[in-house]
Amino acid sequence: MAVITQYVVVRDGEQKMTFTSKQEADAYDKMLDMVDELLPLLERSELVSSEKQAEDLAFFLARERESVLVALGAKKPPKAKAAAKPAAKPAAKTEPSEG
């Protein structure tokens, strides 16, 4: 008999997703919290015509939160990993001075 640990994210009595990692479950739960906060904002918009569309957009924004924060200027974009340092330039050759 195998024992499997599962972490279940439940909202309003409904099972949303099951994970094998607590960290993944917590991250998904946090994303659902963001969706819950974004929905009222999106529903006030005249641009979003349906509840499904607002929910889909809220999920997208929550998943892409890092990019949204950068776009809003609340966070600096991640720096590209530095490429391998270029090889040191060879020392300039000095010509013996004549004179």
C-alpha positions as CSV (number, residue, x, y, z in Angstrom):
1,M,0.0,0.0,0.0
2,A,1.4,3.4,-1.0
3,V,0.8,6.6,1.0
4,I,0.5,9.7,-1.1
5,T,0.3,13.2,0.3
6,Q,-1.9,15.5,-1.6
7,Y,-2.7,19.2,-1.0
8,V,-6.2,20.2,-2.1
9,V,-7.2,23.8,-2.8
10,V,-10.8,24.3,-1.8
11,R,-12.9,27.4,-2.4
12,D,-16.5,27.8,-1.3
13,G,-16.7,24.1,-0.6
14,E,-15.6,23.2,-4.1
15,Q,-12.3,21.4,-4.8
16,K,-10.4,23.5,-7.3
17,M,-7.1,21.7,-7.7
18,T,-4.9,19.0,-6.2
19,F,-1.1,19.2,-5.8
20,T,1.6,17.0,-4.5
21,S,3.6,20.0,-3.2
22,K,2.4,22.3,-0.4
23,Q,4.4,25.1,-2.1
24,E,2.5,24.7,-5.4
25,A,-0.8,24.5,-3.6
26,D,-0.1,27.7,-1.7
27,A,1.0,29.5,-4.9
28,Y,-2.3,28.4,-6.6
29,D,-4.3,29.5,-3.5
30,K,-2.5,32.9,-3.6
31,M,-3.4,33.2,-7.3
32,L,-7.0,32.5,-6.5
33,D,-6.9,35.3,-3.9
34,M,-5.6,37.7,-6.6
35,V,-8.4,36.6,-8.9
36,D,-11.0,37.3,-6.2
37,E,-9.5,40.8,-5.8
38,L,-9.3,41.5,-9.5
39,L,-12.9,40.4,-10.4
40,P,-14.7,43.4,-8.8
41,L,-12.4,45.8,-10.6
42,L,-12.9,44.1,-14.0
43,E,-16.6,43.8,-13.5
44,R,-16.8,47.6,-13.0
45,S,-15.2,48.1,-16.4
46,E,-17.4,48.8,-19.4
47,L,-14.9,46.9,-21.6
48,V,-15.5,43.5,-20.1
49,S,-18.9,42.3,-21.3
50,S,-19.4,39.0,-19.5
51,E,-18.7,37.4,-16.2
52,K,-16.7,34.6,-17.9
53,Q,-14.6,37.1,-19.8
54,A,-13.9,39.0,-16.5
55,E,-12.9,35.8,-14.8
56,D,-10.7,34.7,-17.7
57,L,-9.0,38.1,-17.7
58,A,-8.6,38.0,-13.9
59,F,-6.9,34.6,-14.1
60,F,-4.6,35.9,-16.9
61,L,-3.6,39.0,-14.9
62,A,-3.0,36.9,-11.8
63,R,-0.8,34.4,-13.6
64,E,1.2,37.2,-15.3
65,R,1.4,39.3,-12.1
66,E,5.2,39.9,-12.4
67,S,4.8,41.3,-15.9
68,V,1.8,43.4,-14.8
69,L,3.8,44.9,-11.9
70,V,6.6,45.8,-14.3
71,A,4.2,47.3,-16.7
72,L,2.7,49.5,-14.0
73,G,6.1,50.6,-12.8
74,A,5.7,49.0,-9.4
75,K,8.6,46.6,-10.0
76,K,11.8,46.8,-12.1
77,P,12.1,44.3,-14.9
78,P,14.4,41.4,-14.1
79,K,17.9,41.9,-15.3
80,A,19.1,39.5,-18.0
81,K,21.6,37.1,-16.6
82,A,25.0,38.4,-17.3
83,A,26.7,36.7,-20.1
84,A,30.1,35.1,-19.4
85,K,32.6,37.8,-18.8
86,P,34.5,38.6,-22.0
87,A,38.1,37.5,-21.9
88,A,40.5,40.0,-20.6
89,K,41.9,42.2,-23.4
90,P,45.6,41.5,-24.1
91,A,47.8,44.3,-22.9
92,A,48.7,46.7,-25.6
93,K,52.1,46.1,-27.1
94,T,54.5,48.9,-26.6
95,E,57.0,49.6,-29.3
96,P,60.4,50.5,-28.1
97,S,60.9,54.2,-28.5
98,E,63.5,55.3,-30.8
99,G,65.4,58.2,-29.8
